Amino acid sequence: MQRSFVRDEFRRAQLAIAALFCVLGFQYATWAARLPALKSRLDLSEAELGLLLMACGVGAAASFPLVAALTRRWGSRRLALVSALFLGVLLLALAAAPNYRPPSSSCAPTAWASAV
């Protein structure tokens, strides 16, 4: 009986991880598909778009220590659920704000690209 319970728990964990990767993949694909529209709407050059994409990667790498601390504090299950829900809400909020255009003087990638 105990062995069956462990097997069922393991299978549920596998399905939960697969579902999380599906949600994250959908979120990333939705964002990546909007890159050409973002580039034209904000009138970004190739260098500015490259810096924007690089900033996303640097921000992700810089957040690793925070994620490790939050995982220790809340546990991976709760953190994964909260993160997936937050990303879903964020995606909906971005879709609801289609006319957002930051002032060009405060756009950091513009300043960085002009320095290069």
A tleap script that builds the chain and sets N, CA, C and O, in Angstrom:
source leaprc.protein.ff14SB
mol = sequence {
  NMET GLN ARG SER PHE VAL ARG ASP GLU PHE
  ARG ARG ALA GLN LEU ALA ILE ALA ALA LEU
  PHE CYS VAL LEU GLY PHE GLN TYR ALA THR
  TRP ALA ALA ARG LEU PRO ALA LEU LYS SER
  ARG LEU ASP LEU SER GLU ALA GLU LEU GLY
  LEU LEU LEU MET ALA CYS GLY VAL GLY ALA
  ALA ALA SER PHE PRO LEU VAL ALA ALA LEU
  THR ARG ARG TRP GLY SER ARG ARG LEU ALA
  LEU VAL SER ALA LEU PHE LEU GLY VAL LEU
  LEU LEU ALA LEU ALA ALA ALA PRO ASN TYR
  ARG PRO PRO SER SER SER CYS ALA PRO THR
  ALA TRP ALA SER ALA CVAL
}
set mol.1.N position { 0.813 -1.189 0.000 }
set mol.1.CA position { 0.000 0.000 0.000 }
set mol.1.C position { 0.863 1.263 0.000 }
set mol.1.O position { 0.584 2.214 -0.731 }
set mol.2.N position { 1.909 1.265 0.822 }
set mol.2.CA position { 2.783 2.424 0.907 }
set mol.2.C position { 3.478 2.681 -0.426 }
set mol.2.O position { 3.620 3.832 -0.839 }
set mol.3.N position { 3.907 1.627 -1.095 }
set mol.3.CA position { 4.603 1.774 -2.370 }
set mol.3.C position { 3.690 2.413 -3.422 }
set mol.3.O position { 4.153 3.236 -4.212 }
set mol.4.N position { 2.436 2.058 -3.445 }
set mol.4.CA position { 1.478 2.638 -4.384 }
set mol.4.C position { 1.273 4.127 -4.113 }
set mol.4.O position { 1.159 4.926 -5.043 }
set mol.5.N position { 1.228 4.491 -2.833 }
set mol.5.CA position { 1.065 5.899 -2.462 }
set mol.5.C position { 2.252 6.725 -2.936 }
set mol.5.O position { 2.068 7.818 -3.471 }
set mol.6.N position { 3.468 6.219 -2.747 }
set mol.6.CA position { 4.669 6.927 -3.187 }
set mol.6.C position { 4.669 7.071 -4.699 }
set mol.6.O position { 5.031 8.126 -5.221 }
set mol.7.N position { 4.267 6.026 -5.404 }
set mol.7.CA position { 4.221 6.074 -6.859 }
set mol.7.C position { 3.203 7.112 -7.342 }
set mol.7.O position { 3.462 7.842 -8.299 }
set mol.8.N position { 2.038 7.174 -6.672 }
set mol.8.CA position { 1.013 8.147 -7.038 }
set mol.8.C position { 1.491 9.579 -6.772 }
set mol.8.O position { 1.257 10.474 -7.584 }
set mol.9.N position { 2.155 9.788 -5.644 }
set mol.9.CA position { 2.680 11.117 -5.326 }
set mol.9.C position { 3.735 11.541 -6.347 }
set mol.9.O position { 3.777 12.693 -6.779 }
set mol.10.N position { 4.583 10.587 -6.722 }
set mol.10.CA position { 5.613 10.894 -7.713 }
set mol.10.C position { 4.985 11.246 -9.051 }
set mol.10.O position { 5.429 12.180 -9.720 }
set mol.11.N position { 3.968 10.516 -9.442 }
set mol.11.CA position { 3.296 10.793 -10.721 }
set mol.11.C position { 2.603 12.154 -10.688 }
set mol.11.O position { 2.639 12.882 -11.680 }
set mol.12.N position { 1.981 12.508 -9.580 }
set mol.12.CA position { 1.358 13.832 -9.456 }
set mol.12.C position { 2.399 14.936 -9.549 }
set mol.12.O position { 2.152 15.972 -10.166 }
set mol.13.N position { 3.559 14.723 -8.945 }
set mol.13.CA position { 4.633 15.718 -9.021 }
set mol.13.C position { 5.129 15.862 -10.457 }
set mol.13.O position { 5.399 16.974 -10.911 }
set mol.14.N position { 5.250 14.749 -11.169 }
set mol.14.CA position { 5.663 14.811 -12.575 }
set mol.14.C position { 4.656 15.599 -13.409 }
set mol.14.O position { 5.046 16.421 -14.238 }
set mol.15.N position { 3.387 15.359 -13.199 }
set mol.15.CA position { 2.349 16.073 -13.952 }
set mol.15.C position { 2.328 17.556 -13.596 }
set mol.15.O position { 2.094 18.400 -14.461 }
set mol.16.N position { 2.571 17.872 -12.337 }
set mol.16.CA position { 2.604 19.274 -11.926 }
set mol.16.C position { 3.769 20.013 -12.586 }
set mol.16.O position { 3.614 21.151 -13.029 }
set mol.17.N position { 4.917 19.374 -12.650 }
set mol.17.CA position { 6.076 19.996 -13.304 }
set mol.17.C position { 5.811 20.168 -14.794 }
set mol.17.O position { 6.154 21.198 -15.373 }
set mol.18.N position { 5.206 19.169 -15.412 }
set mol.18.CA position { 4.875 19.281 -16.836 }
set mol.18.C position { 3.885 20.420 -17.078 }
set mol.18.O position { 4.024 21.159 -18.053 }
set mol.19.N position { 2.902 20.566 -16.216 }
set mol.19.CA position { 1.929 21.652 -16.357 }
set mol.19.C position { 2.600 23.008 -16.179 }
set mol.19.O position { 2.297 23.951 -16.910 }
set mol.20.N position { 3.514 23.114 -15.208 }
set mol.20.CA position { 4.226 24.378 -14.995 }
set mol.20.C position { 5.069 24.735 -16.216 }
set mol.20.O position { 5.073 25.889 -16.644 }
set mol.21.N position { 5.775 23.773 -16.774 }
set mol.21.CA position { 6.569 24.050 -17.968 }
set mol.21.C position { 5.684 24.438 -19.144 }
set mol.21.O position { 6.082 25.257 -19.972 }
set mol.22.N position { 4.500 23.866 -19.229 }
set mol.22.CA position { 3.552 24.237 -20.284 }
set mol.22.C position { 3.111 25.687 -20.123 }
set mol.22.O position { 3.073 26.435 -21.100 }
set mol.23.N position { 2.780 26.088 -18.906 }
set mol.23.CA position { 2.370 27.469 -18.640 }
set mol.23.C position { 3.516 28.432 -18.941 }
set mol.23.O position { 3.308 29.467 -19.575 }
set mol.24.N position { 4.710 28.099 -18.493 }
set mol.24.CA position { 5.864 28.976 -18.738 }
set mol.24.C position { 6.194 29.048 -20.230 }
set mol.24.O position { 6.551 30.112 -20.736 }
set mol.25.N position { 6.077 27.930 -20.925 }
set mol.25.CA position { 6.324 27.928 -22.364 }
set mol.25.C position { 5.311 28.774 -23.108 }
set mol.25.O position { 5.666 29.493 -24.042 }
set mol.26.N position { 4.047 28.696 -22.702 }
set mol.26.CA position { 3.012 29.524 -23.314 }
set mol.26.C position { 3.281 30.998 -23.061 }
set mol.26.O position { 3.144 31.821 -23.965 }
set mol.27.N position { 3.661 31.332 -21.842 }
set mol.27.CA position { 3.945 32.728 -21.507 }
set mol.27.C position { 5.126 33.242 -22.328 }
set mol.27.O position { 5.072 34.351 -22.860 }
set mol.28.N position { 6.177 32.458 -22.433 }
set mol.28.CA position { 7.355 32.885 -23.187 }
set mol.28.C position { 7.037 32.998 -24.675 }
set mol.28.O position { 7.462 33.949 -25.330 }
set mol.29.N position { 6.299 32.040 -25.206 }
set mol.29.CA position { 5.954 32.075 -26.632 }
set mol.29.C position { 5.079 33.275 -26.955 }
set mol.29.O position { 5.238 33.896 -28.005 }
set mol.30.N position { 4.166 33.601 -26.067 }
set mol.30.CA position { 3.314 34.772 -26.274 }
set mol.30.C position { 4.149 36.045 -26.283 }
set mol.30.O position { 3.937 36.928 -27.114 }
set mol.31.N position { 5.088 36.136 -25.367 }
set mol.31.CA position { 5.943 37.320 -25.296 }
set mol.31.C position { 6.869 37.389 -26.516 }
set mol.31.O position { 7.028 38.455 -27.111 }
set mol.32.N position { 7.469 36.277 -26.884 }
set mol.32.CA position { 8.406 36.272 -28.009 }
set mol.32.C position { 7.705 36.576 -29.328 }
set mol.32.O position { 8.292 37.209 -30.206 }
set mol.33.N position { 6.469 36.139 -29.478 }
set mol.33.CA position { 5.730 36.416 -30.712 }
set mol.33.C position { 5.404 37.903 -30.852 }
set mol.33.O position { 5.145 38.380 -31.957 }
set mol.34.N position { 5.415 38.629 -29.749 }
set mol.34.CA position { 5.101 40.063 -29.787 }
set mol.34.C position { 6.338 40.940 -29.991 }
set mol.34.O position { 6.213 42.162 -30.069 }
set mol.35.N position { 7.510 40.350 -30.076 }
set mol.35.CA position { 8.733 41.150 -30.235 }
set mol.35.C position { 8.718 42.044 -31.480 }
set mol.35.O position { 9.078 43.215 -31.364 }
set mol.36.N position { 8.327 41.564 -32.648 }
set mol.36.CA position { 8.301 42.462 -33.803 }
set mol.36.C position { 7.345 43.650 -33.611 }
set mol.36.O position { 7.665 44.772 -34.004 }
set mol.37.N position { 6.191 43.407 -33.017 }
set mol.37.CA position { 5.255 44.508 -32.760 }
set mol.37.C position { 5.824 45.470 -31.732 }
set mol.37.O position { 5.660 46.683 -31.866 }
set mol.38.N position { 6.486 44.953 -30.713 }
set mol.38.CA position { 7.109 45.801 -29.700 }
set mol.38.C position { 8.210 46.649 -30.323 }
set mol.38.O position { 8.342 47.835 -30.021 }
set mol.39.N position { 8.988 46.034 -31.188 }
set mol.39.CA position { 10.079 46.758 -31.844 }
set mol.39.C position { 9.545 47.906 -32.692 }
set mol.39.O position { 10.091 49.009 -32.659 }
set mol.40.N position { 8.491 47.656 -33.445 }
set mol.40.CA position { 7.960 48.720 -34.299 }
set mol.40.C position { 7.202 49.764 -33.486 }
set mol.40.O position { 7.291 50.953 -33.789 }
set mol.41.N position { 6.463 49.352 -32.468 }
set mol.41.CA position { 5.695 50.313 -31.672 }
set mol.41.C position { 6.591 51.271 -30.911 }
set mol.41.O position { 6.296 52.464 -30.832 }
set mol.42.N position { 7.679 50.766 -30.351 }
set mol.42.CA position { 8.594 51.612 -29.598 }
set mol.42.C position { 9.699 52.195 -30.469 }
set mol.42.O position { 10.565 52.922 -29.981 }
set mol.43.N position { 9.666 51.873 -31.758 }
set mol.43.CA position { 10.644 52.370 -32.719 }
set mol.43.C position { 12.073 52.067 -32.248 }
set mol.43.O position { 12.926 52.952 -32.180 }
set mol.44.N position { 12.302 50.795 -31.927 }
set mol.44.CA position { 13.613 50.372 -31.438 }
set mol.44.C position { 14.503 49.962 -32.601 }
set mol.44.O position { 14.035 49.386 -33.583 }
set mol.45.N position { 15.772 50.261 -32.482 }
set mol.45.CA position { 16.732 49.774 -33.461 }
set mol.45.C position { 17.106 48.336 -33.105 }
set mol.45.O position { 16.691 47.815 -32.070 }
set mol.46.N position { 17.892 47.706 -33.971 }
set mol.46.CA position { 18.342 46.332 -33.683 }
set mol.46.C position { 19.179 46.302 -32.408 }
set mol.46.O position { 19.052 45.379 -31.604 }
set mol.47.N position { 20.035 47.311 -32.221 }
set mol.47.CA position { 20.885 47.359 -31.032 }
set mol.47.C position { 20.052 47.545 -29.765 }
set mol.47.O position { 20.330 46.916 -28.744 }
set mol.48.N position { 19.046 48.394 -29.824 }
set mol.48.CA position { 18.191 48.623 -28.657 }
set mol.48.C position { 17.409 47.371 -28.298 }
set mol.48.O position { 17.274 47.039 -27.120 }
set mol.49.N position { 16.897 46.679 -29.295 }
set mol.49.CA position { 16.174 45.439 -29.035 }
set mol.49.C position { 17.117 44.385 -28.458 }
set mol.49.O position { 16.743 43.645 -27.549 }
set mol.50.N position { 18.323 44.319 -28.980 }
set mol.50.CA position { 19.310 43.386 -28.442 }
set mol.50.C position { 19.647 43.679 -26.994 }
set mol.50.O position { 19.782 42.762 -26.184 }
set mol.51.N position { 19.785 44.963 -26.666 }
set mol.51.CA position { 20.059 45.321 -25.277 }
set mol.51.C position { 18.873 45.003 -24.376 }
set mol.51.O position { 19.055 44.587 -23.232 }
set mol.52.N position { 17.673 45.195 -24.880 }
set mol.52.CA position { 16.486 44.858 -24.110 }
set mol.52.C position { 16.442 43.353 -23.823 }
set mol.52.O position { 16.141 42.943 -22.702 }
set mol.53.N position { 16.738 42.543 -24.824 }
set mol.53.CA position { 16.751 41.091 -24.629 }
set mol.53.C position { 17.876 40.669 -23.686 }
set mol.53.O position { 17.701 39.765 -22.869 }
set mol.54.N position { 19.027 41.325 -23.803 }
set mol.54.CA position { 20.132 41.010 -22.914 }
set mol.54.C position { 19.778 41.388 -21.474 }
set mol.54.O position { 20.129 40.666 -20.540 }
set mol.55.N position { 19.090 42.508 -21.292 }
set mol.55.CA position { 18.686 42.926 -19.949 }
set mol.55.C position { 17.745 41.906 -19.314 }
set mol.55.O position { 17.788 41.684 -18.104 }
set mol.56.N position { 16.901 41.291 -20.129 }
set mol.56.CA position { 16.011 40.240 -19.603 }
set mol.56.C position { 16.832 39.069 -19.071 }
set mol.56.O position { 16.545 38.551 -17.992 }
set mol.57.N position { 17.844 38.651 -19.816 }
set mol.57.CA position { 18.693 37.538 -19.371 }
set mol.57.C position { 19.508 37.886 -18.141 }
set mol.57.O position { 19.649 37.064 -17.236 }
set mol.58.N position { 20.047 39.097 -18.099 }
set mol.58.CA position { 20.831 39.533 -16.941 }
set mol.58.C position { 19.924 39.613 -15.708 }
set mol.58.O position { 20.322 39.213 -14.614 }
set mol.59.N position { 18.714 40.129 -15.890 }
set mol.59.CA position { 17.774 40.203 -14.774 }
set mol.59.C position { 17.402 38.822 -14.257 }
set mol.59.O position { 17.280 38.616 -13.050 }
set mol.60.N position { 17.223 37.885 -15.163 }
set mol.60.CA position { 16.905 36.514 -14.751 }
set mol.60.C position { 18.063 35.905 -13.965 }
set mol.60.O position { 17.848 35.275 -12.930 }
set mol.61.N position { 19.284 36.089 -14.451 }
set mol.61.CA position { 20.445 35.537 -13.754 }
set mol.61.C position { 20.643 36.210 -12.394 }
set mol.61.O position { 21.025 35.551 -11.427 }
set mol.62.N position { 20.386 37.506 -12.317 }
set mol.62.CA position { 20.543 38.219 -11.051 }
set mol.62.C position { 19.492 37.793 -10.029 }
set mol.62.O position { 19.705 37.946 -8.826 }
set mol.63.N position { 18.373 37.266 -10.488 }
set mol.63.CA position { 17.311 36.864 -9.559 }
set mol.63.C position { 17.529 35.469 -8.973 }
set mol.63.O position { 16.782 35.077 -8.077 }
set mol.64.N position { 18.498 34.721 -9.430 }
set mol.64.CA position { 18.721 33.362 -8.943 }
set mol.64.C position { 18.894 33.294 -7.417 }
set mol.64.O position { 18.285 32.429 -6.788 }
set mol.65.N position { 19.701 34.173 -6.796 }
set mol.65.CA position { 19.814 34.094 -5.330 }
set mol.65.C position { 18.479 34.354 -4.619 }
set mol.65.O position { 18.190 33.736 -3.595 }
set mol.66.N position { 17.677 35.262 -5.159 }
set mol.66.CA position { 16.367 35.533 -4.569 }
set mol.66.C position { 15.468 34.306 -4.668 }
set mol.66.O position { 14.771 33.957 -3.715 }
set mol.67.N position { 15.489 33.658 -5.823 }
set mol.67.CA position { 14.679 32.457 -6.012 }
set mol.67.C position { 15.124 31.353 -5.058 }
set mol.67.O position { 14.287 30.639 -4.505 }
set mol.68.N position { 16.410 31.210 -4.865 }
set mol.68.CA position { 16.907 30.191 -3.931 }
set mol.68.C position { 16.427 30.477 -2.512 }
set mol.68.O position { 16.004 29.563 -1.804 }
set mol.69.N position { 16.488 31.732 -2.096 }
set mol.69.CA position { 16.025 32.087 -0.753 }
set mol.69.C position { 14.521 31.880 -0.606 }
set mol.69.O position { 14.061 31.373 0.417 }
set mol.70.N position { 13.759 32.267 -1.619 }
set mol.70.CA position { 12.307 32.082 -1.549 }
set mol.70.C position { 11.926 30.604 -1.568 }
set mol.70.O position { 10.951 30.206 -0.930 }
set mol.71.N position { 12.686 29.791 -2.293 }
set mol.71.CA position { 12.419 28.352 -2.319 }
set mol.71.C position { 12.668 27.744 -0.943 }
set mol.71.O position { 11.889 26.907 -0.485 }
set mol.72.N position { 13.736 28.155 -0.287 }
set mol.72.CA position { 14.000 27.654 1.068 }
set mol.72.C position { 12.900 28.093 2.033 }
set mol.72.O position { 12.500 27.331 2.913 }
set mol.73.N position { 12.421 29.308 1.866 }
set mol.73.CA position { 11.427 29.840 2.803 }
set mol.73.C position { 10.027 29.277 2.559 }
set mol.73.O position { 9.362 28.867 3.510 }
set mol.74.N position { 9.567 29.249 1.314 }
set mol.74.CA position { 8.192 28.853 0.997 }
set mol.74.C position { 8.072 27.418 0.495 }
set mol.74.O position { 7.006 26.811 0.599 }
set mol.75.N position { 9.154 26.876 -0.044 }
set mol.75.CA position { 9.092 25.551 -0.657 }
set mol.75.C position { 8.835 25.687 -2.151 }
set mol.75.O position { 8.227 26.656 -2.607 }
set mol.76.N position { 9.303 24.710 -2.895 }
set mol.76.CA position { 9.215 24.803 -4.355 }
set mol.76.C position { 7.778 24.735 -4.851 }
set mol.76.O position { 7.434 25.367 -5.849 }
set mol.77.N position { 6.950 23.983 -4.170 }
set mol.77.CA position { 5.554 23.839 -4.614 }
set mol.77.C position { 4.812 25.176 -4.564 }
set mol.77.O position { 4.203 25.588 -5.551 }
set mol.78.N position { 4.864 25.844 -3.424 }
set mol.78.CA position { 4.159 27.118 -3.270 }
set mol.78.C position { 4.763 28.192 -4.165 }
set mol.78.O position { 4.030 28.976 -4.768 }
set mol.79.N position { 6.088 28.239 -4.260 }
set mol.79.CA position { 6.738 29.243 -5.089 }
set mol.79.C position { 6.396 29.050 -6.565 }
set mol.79.O position { 6.171 30.028 -7.277 }
set mol.80.N position { 6.353 27.811 -7.029 }
set mol.80.CA position { 5.993 27.551 -8.422 }
set mol.80.C position { 4.552 27.978 -8.703 }
set mol.80.O position { 4.270 28.553 -9.754 }
set mol.81.N position { 3.650 27.702 -7.777 }
set mol.81.CA position { 2.254 28.088 -7.959 }
set mol.81.C position { 2.096 29.606 -7.982 }
set mol.81.O position { 1.419 30.144 -8.858 }
set mol.82.N position { 2.708 30.289 -7.039 }
set mol.82.CA position { 2.626 31.750 -6.981 }
set mol.82.C position { 3.258 32.369 -8.227 }
set mol.82.O position { 2.716 33.324 -8.784 }
set mol.83.N position { 4.385 31.843 -8.666 }
set mol.83.CA position { 5.061 32.378 -9.857 }
set mol.83.C position { 4.209 32.193 -11.106 }
set mol.83.O position { 4.099 33.112 -11.918 }
set mol.84.N position { 3.614 31.033 -11.268 }
set mol.84.CA position { 2.780 30.776 -12.443 }
set mol.84.C position { 1.551 31.682 -12.445 }
set mol.84.O position { 1.165 32.208 -13.489 }
set mol.85.N position { 0.943 31.861 -11.290 }
set mol.85.CA position { -0.213 32.756 -11.204 }
set mol.85.C position { 0.179 34.204 -11.480 }
set mol.85.O position { -0.534 34.921 -12.181 }
set mol.86.N position { 1.314 34.631 -10.929 }
set mol.86.CA position { 1.789 36.000 -11.149 }
set mol.86.C position { 2.088 36.242 -12.628 }
set mol.86.O position { 1.741 37.294 -13.165 }
set mol.87.N position { 2.722 35.284 -13.282 }
set mol.87.CA position { 3.024 35.446 -14.704 }
set mol.87.C position { 1.747 35.503 -15.547 }
set mol.87.O position { 1.676 36.250 -16.523 }
set mol.88.N position { 0.748 34.718 -15.169 }
set mol.88.CA position { -0.533 34.769 -15.877 }
set mol.88.C position { -1.210 36.114 -15.737 }
set mol.88.O position { -1.714 36.664 -16.716 }
set mol.89.N position { -1.226 36.647 -14.527 }
set mol.89.CA position { -1.822 37.972 -14.296 }
set mol.89.C position { -1.020 39.043 -15.030 }
set mol.89.O position { -1.600 39.960 -15.612 }
set mol.90.N position { 0.301 38.934 -15.007 }
set mol.90.CA position { 1.145 39.899 -15.704 }
set mol.90.C position { 0.895 39.870 -17.208 }
set mol.90.O position { 0.854 40.919 -17.851 }
set mol.91.N position { 0.729 38.692 -17.764 }
set mol.91.CA position { 0.455 38.567 -19.192 }
set mol.91.C position { -0.882 39.214 -19.548 }
set mol.91.O position { -0.992 39.891 -20.570 }
set mol.92.N position { -1.882 39.011 -18.722 }
set mol.92.CA position { -3.181 39.659 -18.950 }
set mol.92.C position { -3.083 41.178 -18.822 }
set mol.92.O position { -3.706 41.906 -19.594 }
set mol.93.N position { -2.309 41.654 -17.859 }
set mol.93.CA position { -2.146 43.093 -17.681 }
set mol.93.C position { -1.436 43.718 -18.883 }
set mol.93.O position { -1.788 44.815 -19.317 }
set mol.94.N position { -0.451 43.026 -19.410 }
set mol.94.CA position { 0.246 43.549 -20.596 }
set mol.94.C position { -0.668 43.575 -21.812 }
set mol.94.O position { -0.581 44.486 -22.636 }
set mol.95.N position { -1.530 42.595 -21.928 }
set mol.95.CA position { -2.477 42.569 -23.042 }
set mol.95.C position { -3.516 43.675 -22.904 }
set mol.95.O position { -4.021 44.185 -23.904 }
set mol.96.N position { -3.837 44.045 -21.668 }
set mol.96.CA position { -4.852 45.081 -21.433 }
set mol.96.C position { -4.289 46.485 -21.617 }
set mol.96.O position { -5.054 47.450 -21.622 }
set mol.97.N position { -3.007 46.624 -21.765 }
set mol.97.CA position { -2.381 47.941 -21.923 }
set mol.97.C position { -1.683 48.029 -23.270 }
set mol.97.O position { -0.462 48.181 -23.313 }
set mol.98.N position { -2.418 47.939 -24.366 }
set mol.98.CA position { -1.769 47.889 -25.680 }
set mol.98.C position { -1.198 49.225 -26.137 }
set mol.98.O position { -0.371 49.246 -27.048 }
set mol.99.N position { -1.600 50.316 -25.550 }
set mol.99.CA position { -1.152 51.624 -26.020 }
set mol.99.C position { -0.059 52.230 -25.158 }
set mol.99.O position { 0.240 53.415 -25.300 }
set mol.100.N position { 0.534 51.469 -24.288 }
set mol.100.CA position { 1.589 51.994 -23.425 }
set mol.100.C position { 2.820 52.312 -24.256 }
set mol.100.O position { 3.275 51.486 -25.046 }
set mol.101.N position { 3.346 53.492 -24.078 }
set mol.101.CA position { 4.568 53.910 -24.757 }
set mol.101.C position { 5.364 54.769 -23.789 }
set mol.101.O position { 4.953 55.882 -23.460 }
set mol.102.N position { 6.522 54.250 -23.324 }
set mol.102.CA position { 7.305 55.040 -22.374 }
set mol.102.C position { 7.923 56.250 -23.064 }
set mol.102.O position { 8.158 56.223 -24.272 }
set mol.103.N position { 8.185 57.307 -22.305 }
set mol.103.CA position { 8.873 58.460 -22.901 }
set mol.103.C position { 10.254 58.042 -23.384 }
set mol.103.O position { 10.947 57.290 -22.699 }
set mol.104.N position { 10.655 58.513 -24.541 }
set mol.104.CA position { 11.919 58.063 -25.119 }
set mol.104.C position { 13.115 58.496 -24.283 }
set mol.104.O position { 14.154 57.837 -24.315 }
set mol.105.N position { 12.993 59.577 -23.543 }
set mol.105.CA position { 14.133 60.036 -22.747 }
set mol.105.C position { 14.396 59.126 -21.558 }
set mol.105.O position { 15.519 59.082 -21.057 }
set mol.106.N position { 13.376 58.392 -21.090 }
set mol.106.CA position { 13.579 57.535 -19.925 }
set mol.106.C position { 13.785 56.079 -20.315 }
set mol.106.O position { 13.882 55.215 -19.443 }
set mol.107.N position { 13.853 55.799 -21.590 }
set mol.107.CA position { 14.026 54.412 -22.024 }
set mol.107.C position { 15.503 54.046 -21.930 }
set mol.107.O position { 16.319 54.523 -22.718 }
set mol.108.N position { 15.837 53.207 -20.973 }
set mol.108.CA position { 17.229 52.850 -20.725 }
set mol.108.C position { 17.911 52.224 -21.924 }
set mol.108.O position { 19.056 52.582 -22.200 }
set mol.109.N position { 17.271 51.293 -22.672 }
set mol.109.CA position { 17.965 50.725 -23.836 }
set mol.109.C position { 18.357 51.779 -24.853 }
set mol.109.O position { 19.379 51.629 -25.523 }
set mol.110.N position { 17.575 52.838 -24.989 }
set mol.110.CA position { 17.928 53.915 -25.921 }
set mol.110.C position { 19.219 54.594 -25.481 }
set mol.110.O position { 20.108 54.851 -26.292 }
set mol.111.N position { 19.307 54.877 -24.197 }
set mol.111.CA position { 20.527 55.539 -23.689 }
set mol.111.C position { 21.726 54.615 -23.841 }
set mol.111.O position { 22.806 55.064 -24.225 }
set mol.112.N position { 21.551 53.327 -23.545 }
set mol.112.CA position { 22.666 52.400 -23.668 }
set mol.112.C position { 23.094 52.246 -25.119 }
set mol.112.O position { 24.289 52.204 -25.414 }
set mol.113.N position { 22.139 52.163 -26.014 }
set mol.113.CA position { 22.469 51.951 -27.426 }
set mol.113.C position { 23.187 53.163 -28.004 }
set mol.113.O position { 24.068 53.012 -28.851 }
set mol.114.N position { 22.823 54.360 -27.561 }
set mol.114.CA position { 23.487 55.547 -28.091 }
set mol.114.C position { 24.919 55.649 -27.570 }
set mol.114.O position { 25.764 56.285 -28.199 }
set mol.115.N position { 25.192 55.027 -26.429 }
set mol.115.CA position { 26.545 55.043 -25.897 }
set mol.115.C position { 27.439 54.050 -26.600 }
set mol.115.O position { 28.663 54.177 -26.557 }
set mol.116.N position { 26.844 53.060 -27.250 }
set mol.116.CA position { 27.636 52.004 -27.910 }
set mol.116.C position { 28.113 52.415 -29.234 }
set mol.116.O position { 28.790 51.644 -29.913 }
savepdb mol mol.pdb
quit
